Amino acid sequence: MRADEELFTAAENAQYSPVSLRFYSWQAPAITYGYAQNPEKLGINEKAEKLGIQTAGRITGGGLVFHQPNELTYCLTAPLAVLPQGLLPSCNFISEIFIKALKKIGINAELAARSRFDGGYARDICFARPAKYEVVVNGKKLIGSAQKRGRRALLQHGSLPLEPPLAVFAEFADLAKLKRSAENIQERLGEKYDYKNIAEIIAAEFSVLSL
């Protein structure tokens, strides 16, 4: 997350900066929280410390994201000028690229038709509800994304689960509820994928745009 913030800061401070698309995964279970969330009020820090789970804040918004090995996390930084103007149009544009890439592995994803909430639970957990611009499959959230915008540049974070959430996250959320609102690649396609292979497919889709 610190490296992502540094990329955004560099893009924001430069008169011109190239588009940067960074992919990574996680060595162990971790939790990140949005810039407007207070981890102490949510009660995650003490539980996470006892379980050996690292926590980190994001400069982007949104709810808690549960990260695990072989999850695909992305960070896109770009000058505002190269993308459609406005938060929602730029988010939709980026999501449509992911949708095209997912079709290459047989997933017919789409943009969420509307934001959907499920009380306080949904407001705290990212994958408990889709935002209007996010990628869903049959109404279930597949990619969680959030954007940070500056004067010159933007940063968009996103998480694409490739496997079901680990049991350890039951300490922080009702995994049965989460399963009803969120999707992952393995359960959708019935097979495992390596995050690096998925990253290559997505990167290829971005590269043809010559942003």
Secondary structure, 3 states (H helix, E strand, C coil): CHHHHHHHHHHHHCCCCCCEEEEECCCCCEEEECCCCCHHHHCCHHHHHHHCCEEEECCCCCCEEEECCCCEEEEEEEEHHHCCCCHHHHHHHHHHHHHHHHHCCCCCCEECCCCCCCHHHHHHEHHHCCCCCCEEECCEEEEEEEEEECCCEEEEEEEECCCCCCHHHHHCCCHHHHHHHECCHHHHHCCCCCHHHHHHHHHHHHHCCCC
